[in-house]
Amino acid sequence: MLVQQILKSKGDSGVITVTPQTLVSEAAQILAERRIGGVVVSKDGETADGIFSERDIVRSLAVRGISCMTERVSELMTRNPVCCTRQDTSDAVLARMTEGRFRHMPVVEDGKLVGIVTIGDVVKARLEELSMEKSALEGMIMGY
C-alpha cells in the first residue's frame, strides 16, 4: 500500500502544525484537544522543520521539570525529521519508523508538507492489507 492511499483513508483533515515559537504548554493543549501524539513544527505552514511529540514533553519534564512548559517548541522538537512521499510504500515507512524509533512521519512533495502518517496509520493499513490477502487466499482454496 502506498502512503497516498493511507492519507486518502485518513480523510482531508489537514496537517496540524505549530510554529517554532509556540509555547510547549500551548502545543500540549493542542495535542490533548485533538487527541494526537505529535505535531509538525513549521515556520511557514508549508515545510516540515521539526516534529514535536508527547515524548518530547515527557523527556523534558523528567530533566527540567514543569518549567519546560514555558519554553518554546523549538527548544525541544526533533529537528530535520525523516520524511516520506506519497509514493513510498507502507512497508518502507514502517521499516524507517521502526529503525529510527519514532512514530510520526511528515509526507512531503517538492519540499512542501502534504500530510503526516503515524505508526498507527501504517499498522492499520498493513492489517487491512493482510485481511484482504487472507480473504483472497481463502477464496482460492475454497474455490470461490
C-alpha positions as CSV (number, residue, x, y, z in Angstrom):
1,M,0.0,0.0,0.0
2,L,1.2,3.5,-0.8
3,V,1.4,6.4,1.6
4,Q,-1.0,8.2,-0.8
5,Q,-3.7,5.5,0.0
6,I,-3.1,5.9,3.7
7,L,-3.6,9.6,3.5
8,K,-6.8,9.2,1.5
9,S,-8.2,6.8,4.1
10,K,-7.5,9.3,6.9
11,G,-9.6,11.9,5.1
12,D,-8.7,15.5,4.4
13,S,-8.4,17.0,7.9
14,G,-5.1,18.7,7.0
15,V,-1.8,18.6,9.0
16,I,-1.8,20.1,12.4
17,T,1.3,22.4,12.7
18,V,2.7,24.7,15.2
19,T,5.4,27.3,14.8
20,P,8.8,27.0,16.4
21,Q,7.9,29.9,18.8
22,T,4.8,28.1,20.1
23,L,5.0,27.5,23.9
24,V,5.3,23.9,25.0
25,S,2.1,24.4,27.1
26,E,0.2,25.6,24.0
27,A,1.4,22.6,22.0
28,A,0.5,20.3,24.8
29,Q,-3.0,21.7,24.8
30,I,-3.3,21.1,21.0
31,L,-2.2,17.5,21.4
32,A,-4.7,16.9,24.2
33,E,-7.6,18.7,22.4
34,R,-7.0,16.9,19.1
35,R,-6.2,13.6,20.8
36,I,-3.0,13.2,18.8
37,G,0.6,12.3,19.8
38,G,2.5,14.8,17.7
39,V,2.5,17.9,15.5
40,V,4.7,19.1,12.7
41,V,6.7,22.2,13.6
42,S,6.7,24.6,10.6
43,K,7.8,28.2,10.4
44,D,5.6,28.8,7.4
45,G,3.0,26.1,7.5
46,E,4.4,24.5,4.3
47,T,7.7,23.0,5.4
48,A,8.5,20.3,8.0
49,D,11.1,21.9,10.2
50,G,10.6,19.5,13.1
51,I,8.3,17.2,14.9
52,F,7.1,17.8,18.5
53,S,5.5,14.9,20.3
54,E,4.3,13.8,23.7
55,R,7.7,12.0,24.1
56,D,9.4,15.4,23.9
57,I,7.3,16.8,26.7
58,V,7.8,13.8,29.0
59,R,11.5,13.7,28.5
60,S,11.8,17.4,29.1
61,L,9.6,17.2,32.2
62,A,11.9,14.4,33.6
63,V,15.0,16.6,33.0
64,R,13.8,20.2,33.5
65,G,10.6,19.8,35.5
66,I,7.5,21.9,35.0
67,S,9.5,24.9,33.8
68,C,9.7,23.3,30.4
69,M,6.1,24.2,29.8
70,T,7.1,27.9,29.3
71,E,9.8,27.1,26.8
72,R,9.4,27.3,23.0
73,V,8.7,24.2,21.0
74,S,11.9,24.8,19.0
75,E,13.9,24.0,22.1
76,L,12.5,20.5,22.5
77,M,11.4,19.4,19.0
78,T,13.1,16.8,16.9
79,R,14.8,18.8,14.1
80,N,15.2,17.6,10.5
81,P,12.5,14.9,10.7
82,V,12.6,11.9,8.5
83,C,10.0,12.4,5.8
84,C,8.4,10.3,3.1
85,T,6.5,11.0,-0.1
86,R,3.0,9.8,-1.2
87,Q,4.7,7.2,-3.4
88,D,6.5,5.5,-0.6
89,T,5.2,2.1,0.4
90,S,3.7,1.4,3.9
91,D,6.4,-1.3,4.4
92,A,9.2,1.1,3.7
93,V,7.7,3.8,6.0
94,L,7.2,1.2,8.7
95,A,10.8,0.0,8.4
96,R,12.1,3.5,8.7
97,M,9.9,4.3,11.7
98,T,11.0,1.1,13.4
99,E,14.7,1.6,12.7
100,G,14.6,5.2,13.8
101,R,12.3,4.6,16.8
102,F,9.8,7.3,16.0
103,R,6.1,7.4,15.4
104,H,5.3,10.4,13.2
105,M,6.5,11.0,9.7
106,P,5.7,14.1,7.6
107,V,4.7,13.5,4.0
108,V,6.5,16.0,1.8
109,E,6.3,16.6,-2.0
110,D,8.5,19.1,-3.8
111,G,9.6,20.5,-0.4
112,K,6.0,21.1,0.8
113,L,4.2,19.4,3.6
114,V,1.2,17.5,2.2
115,G,0.4,15.2,5.2
116,I,1.5,13.1,8.1
117,V,1.4,9.4,8.8
118,T,1.8,7.8,12.2
119,I,2.9,4.3,13.0
120,G,-0.7,3.6,13.9
121,D,-1.9,4.7,10.4
122,V,0.7,2.4,8.8
123,V,0.0,-0.6,11.0
124,K,-3.8,-0.2,10.4
125,A,-3.2,-0.1,6.6
126,R,-0.9,-3.2,6.8
127,L,-3.6,-5.1,8.8
128,E,-6.2,-4.2,6.2
129,E,-3.9,-5.5,3.5
130,L,-3.3,-8.7,5.4
131,S,-7.0,-9.2,5.9
132,M,-7.7,-8.8,2.2
133,E,-4.9,-11.2,1.3
134,K,-6.3,-13.7,3.8
135,S,-9.7,-13.5,2.3
136,A,-8.4,-13.8,-1.2
137,L,-6.3,-16.9,-0.3
138,E,-9.3,-18.5,1.5
139,G,-11.4,-17.9,-1.6
140,M,-8.8,-19.5,-3.8
141,I,-8.5,-22.5,-1.5
142,M,-12.3,-22.9,-1.2
143,G,-12.8,-22.4,-4.9
144,Y,-14.8,-19.2,-4.8
